[in-house]
Amino acid sequence: MASQVLVEEKSCVRIFTLSRPQQLNALSFPMLSRLLELFLAFEEDPNVKLVILKGQGRAFCSGGDVAAGFPDIRRGGHWRPVADFMYKLYVTSYVIATNSKPQISILNGIVMGGGVGISVHGRFRIVTENTVFSMPETFLGHFPDVGASYFLSRLPGSFGEYIGLTGTKLDGAETLACGLATHFVPSSRLDALEADLCRASATDAASISEIINAYSQKPCLKESSAYHRLEVIDKCFSRQTVEEILYSLEREAAREADDWVSTAVLALKKASPTGLKIALRSIREGRMQGVGQCLIREFRMICHVVKGDISKDHFEGIRAILIDKDKNPKWNPSRLEDVTESMVEHYFQAVTEDGWTDLKLPPRPNLPASSTSKL
């Protein structure tokens, strides 16, 4: 089998290229294992000063290959392989978030779900005119994870709640404006930028940033961008419950015709009610937690999701969106008001099953200030 992660050595720079273009570079277990191995090895290698992560084809990474784990779950509830995959993904996200070596993620194309986890936690995130950023987990009966409760909760106002609940797609300009990206570079200049980074052998964040800045642009937000509606987003998505958020949006839609409001309302009504409620609580809790705490809590949540012990919405979402592709999931419970507080609370508790353990994050000694600030 051809390598799913290509590695190039150029001076003190290592370039990792995700190489499953036909699958939009969706993360397989071997791919994820290789990435974790590489990040840990090069962190200890004094000859490596910088890591560049990018993808082949029209995607950076479309997320975890969840469809591959679907048959295992449906055949007699074999949820452990999926939980094992998520365990490794969360550990990898943590290692990236706390890595002592600078990482540049080049998000030239689609970046979703797990692809966000292996990129956004890094020091530099470059977007282009081709970037499509999204965390559409609530449409899969799931919730934004891989540390999303950490980084979404730190976006301006309630913008994190907005994109986390509605799964809204952001372009490169929007991804930069809200802070999920650090730089915007036209795709036509990426090869020259990469060559400059390798030639310069820059070792500190300030020098790396100076090189990227020489290629960067400040793109204009489209007039239709929701980022222009931050005041209304804050007004609606700061509400205490999903029901109140939806009601507030419907009032805005009735008061003034605006396409983004009606689109947000429709998105909330199409998403899993259970997914919406656990996502909102997760993001709100994330504001008070470090990235490690967020990942540990999210791992508990994802284990309940793939077990299906409270709701089987994740199986139904994968069926409707990724397998049968009828785009007509039958959520259960089907109404927000039927998802009780006790049901939501259950997702945040440890899994009570023999052999299950909480996420154990690796020790991270000698962290730079940029990493310790996340803890």
JOTAFEN-V384945 format. One record per residue. N is the residue number from 1. RES is the residue in three letters. OMEGA is omega in whole degrees, -180 to 180 (999 if undefined). NEAR is the number of other C-alpha atoms within 8 Angstrom. Layout:
n	res	omega	near
N	RES	OMEGA	NEAR
N	RES	OMEGA	NEAR
//
This chain:
n	res	omega	near
1	MET	179	2
2	ALA	-180	3
3	SER	179	6
4	GLN	173	9
5	VAL	179	11
6	LEU	-178	10
7	VAL	175	8
8	GLU	176	7
9	GLU	179	8
10	LYS	-177	8
11	SER	-180	7
12	CYS	-178	11
13	VAL	173	14
14	ARG	-178	12
15	ILE	176	13
16	PHE	178	12
17	THR	176	11
18	LEU	-169	15
19	SER	168	11
20	ARG	-171	10
21	PRO	-180	12
22	GLN	178	5
23	GLN	-178	6
24	LEU	178	13
25	ASN	175	16
26	ALA	-173	12
27	LEU	171	13
28	SER	179	8
29	PHE	177	7
30	PRO	179	7
31	MET	-179	10
32	LEU	179	12
33	SER	180	9
34	ARG	179	9
35	LEU	-180	10
36	LEU	178	11
37	GLU	-179	8
38	LEU	-179	8
39	PHE	-179	10
40	LEU	-178	9
41	ALA	-175	8
42	PHE	175	9
43	GLU	-179	11
44	GLU	-176	6
45	ASP	-178	7
46	PRO	179	7
47	ASN	-179	5
48	VAL	-178	11
49	LYS	-174	12
50	LEU	176	13
51	VAL	174	13
52	ILE	-180	12
53	LEU	-179	13
54	LYS	-179	13
55	GLY	175	16
56	GLN	174	12
57	GLY	-172	7
58	ARG	178	10
59	ALA	164	15
60	PHE	177	18
61	CYS	-176	16
62	SER	177	15
63	GLY	176	13
64	GLY	-179	10
65	ASP	-173	9
66	VAL	-179	8
67	ALA	-180	9
68	ALA	-179	6
69	GLY	-176	10
70	PHE	180	10
71	PRO	180	8
72	ASP	-179	11
73	ILE	-176	13
74	ARG	180	9
75	ARG	174	7
76	GLY	173	6
77	GLY	180	8
78	HIS	-175	9
79	TRP	-174	10
80	ARG	179	6
81	PRO	178	9
82	VAL	178	11
83	ALA	178	11
84	ASP	177	8
85	PHE	-180	9
86	MET	177	10
87	TYR	-179	10
88	LYS	179	11
89	LEU	-180	12
90	TYR	177	13
91	VAL	178	10
92	THR	178	12
93	SER	180	13
94	TYR	179	13
95	VAL	178	12
96	ILE	-178	13
97	ALA	-175	12
98	THR	-175	11
99	ASN	-180	11
100	SER	178	9
101	LYS	178	8
102	PRO	176	13
103	GLN	174	12
104	ILE	176	13
105	SER	-179	13
106	ILE	-172	12
107	LEU	-176	15
108	ASN	-178	16
109	GLY	-176	11
110	ILE	173	15
111	VAL	-175	16
112	MET	169	13
113	GLY	-178	16
114	GLY	176	14
115	GLY	176	15
116	VAL	-178	13
117	GLY	-179	14
118	ILE	-178	11
119	SER	-172	11
120	VAL	179	12
121	HIS	180	11
122	GLY	-173	14
123	ARG	-177	9
124	PHE	179	12
125	ARG	-177	15
126	ILE	175	14
127	VAL	-179	17
128	THR	176	14
129	GLU	-179	10
130	ASN	-174	11
131	THR	170	14
132	VAL	-177	11
133	PHE	179	12
134	SER	170	12
135	MET	-172	12
136	PRO	-171	14
137	GLU	-177	12
138	THR	177	17
139	PHE	176	12
140	LEU	180	15
141	GLY	-168	17
142	HIS	178	14
143	PHE	177	11
144	PRO	-175	13
145	ASP	-174	10
146	VAL	-180	13
147	GLY	-178	13
148	ALA	180	11
149	SER	175	15
150	TYR	-172	14
151	PHE	177	10
152	LEU	-178	12
153	SER	-179	14
154	ARG	174	8
155	LEU	-179	12
156	PRO	176	7
157	GLY	180	7
158	SER	-179	13
159	PHE	178	14
160	GLY	176	14
161	GLU	-178	13
162	TYR	-176	12
163	ILE	179	12
164	GLY	-179	15
165	LEU	-175	12
166	THR	-178	12
167	GLY	-177	14
168	THR	176	10
169	LYS	177	9
170	LEU	172	11
171	ASP	-176	11
172	GLY	-179	14
173	ALA	180	15
174	GLU	179	11
175	THR	177	13
176	LEU	-175	13
177	ALA	-176	9
178	CYS	176	11
179	GLY	177	8
180	LEU	174	11
181	ALA	178	14
182	THR	-177	9
183	HIS	171	13
184	PHE	180	15
185	VAL	177	12
186	PRO	-176	10
187	SER	-180	9
188	SER	-177	5
189	ARG	-176	9
190	LEU	-179	9
191	ASP	180	7
192	ALA	178	7
193	LEU	180	11
194	GLU	179	8
195	ALA	179	8
196	ASP	180	9
197	LEU	-180	12
198	CYS	-178	12
199	ARG	-175	7
200	ALA	-178	6
201	SER	179	10
202	ALA	-175	10
203	THR	-179	8
204	ASP	-174	7
205	ALA	-178	7
206	ALA	180	6
207	SER	178	9
208	ILE	-180	11
209	SER	180	8
210	GLU	178	8
211	ILE	-180	11
212	ILE	-179	10
213	ASN	-179	9
214	ALA	-179	6
215	TYR	-171	9
216	SER	173	10
217	GLN	173	9
218	LYS	-175	6
219	PRO	177	6
220	CYS	174	5
221	LEU	175	8
222	LYS	-180	5
223	GLU	-178	5
224	SER	-175	6
225	SER	177	9
226	ALA	-179	7
227	TYR	174	9
228	HIS	-175	7
229	ARG	-176	8
230	LEU	-179	11
231	GLU	179	6
232	VAL	177	7
233	ILE	179	12
234	ASP	-179	11
235	LYS	-175	8
236	CYS	-172	12
237	PHE	173	11
238	SER	-180	10
239	ARG	-171	9
240	GLN	-175	6
241	THR	177	8
242	VAL	179	11
243	GLU	-180	8
244	GLU	176	10
245	ILE	-179	13
246	LEU	179	11
247	TYR	180	8
248	SER	178	9
249	LEU	179	13
250	GLU	176	11
251	ARG	177	8
252	GLU	-180	9
253	ALA	180	11
254	ALA	-176	7
255	ARG	-175	6
256	GLU	179	6
257	ALA	179	7
258	ASP	-173	7
259	ASP	-175	6
260	TRP	179	8
261	VAL	-179	12
262	SER	177	11
263	THR	178	8
264	ALA	178	10
265	VAL	-179	11
266	LEU	-180	8
267	ALA	180	10
268	LEU	-179	11
269	LYS	179	6
270	LYS	-176	7
271	ALA	177	13
272	SER	177	14
273	PRO	178	12
274	THR	178	13
275	GLY	180	15
276	LEU	-175	14
277	LYS	179	13
278	ILE	178	11
279	ALA	-179	14
280	LEU	180	12
281	ARG	-179	8
282	SER	-180	10
283	ILE	-179	15
284	ARG	178	10
285	GLU	-178	9
286	GLY	-179	12
287	ARG	-176	10
288	MET	-174	6
289	GLN	173	11
290	GLY	-176	10
291	VAL	179	12
292	GLY	178	10
293	GLN	179	8
294	CYS	-179	13
295	LEU	178	14
296	ILE	179	11
297	ARG	-179	9
298	GLU	177	13
299	PHE	174	13
300	ARG	-177	15
301	MET	-176	11
302	ILE	177	11
303	CYS	175	10
304	HIS	180	12
305	VAL	-176	14
306	VAL	173	12
307	LYS	-177	9
308	GLY	-176	11
309	ASP	178	7
310	ILE	177	8
311	SER	178	10
312	LYS	-177	11
313	ASP	-179	16
314	HIS	177	13
315	PHE	-178	13
316	GLU	178	13
317	GLY	178	13
318	ILE	178	13
319	ARG	-173	11
320	ALA	-175	13
321	ILE	-171	13
322	LEU	-176	9
323	ILE	180	8
324	ASP	178	7
325	LYS	176	8
326	ASP	178	7
327	LYS	-179	6
328	ASN	-179	6
329	PRO	176	10
330	LYS	-177	7
331	TRP	176	10
332	ASN	1	8
333	PRO	-176	10
334	SER	-178	9
335	ARG	179	8
336	LEU	-176	11
337	GLU	179	6
338	ASP	175	7
339	VAL	-171	12
340	THR	178	7
341	GLU	-179	6
342	SER	176	6
343	MET	179	9
344	VAL	-178	12
345	GLU	-177	8
346	HIS	-179	8
347	TYR	-174	11
348	PHE	179	10
349	GLN	177	8
350	ALA	178	6
351	VAL	-180	9
352	THR	179	5
353	GLU	-178	5
354	ASP	176	4
355	GLY	-180	4
356	TRP	176	7
357	THR	173	5
358	ASP	175	8
359	LEU	178	9
360	LYS	-178	5
361	LEU	-178	7
362	PRO	176	6
363	PRO	-177	4
364	ARG	-179	6
365	PRO	173	4
366	ASN	-179	5
367	LEU	173	10
368	PRO	-178	7
369	ALA	-179	6
370	SER	179	6
371	SER	-178	12
372	THR	179	9
373	SER	180	6
374	LYS	-173	9
375	LEU	999	8
//
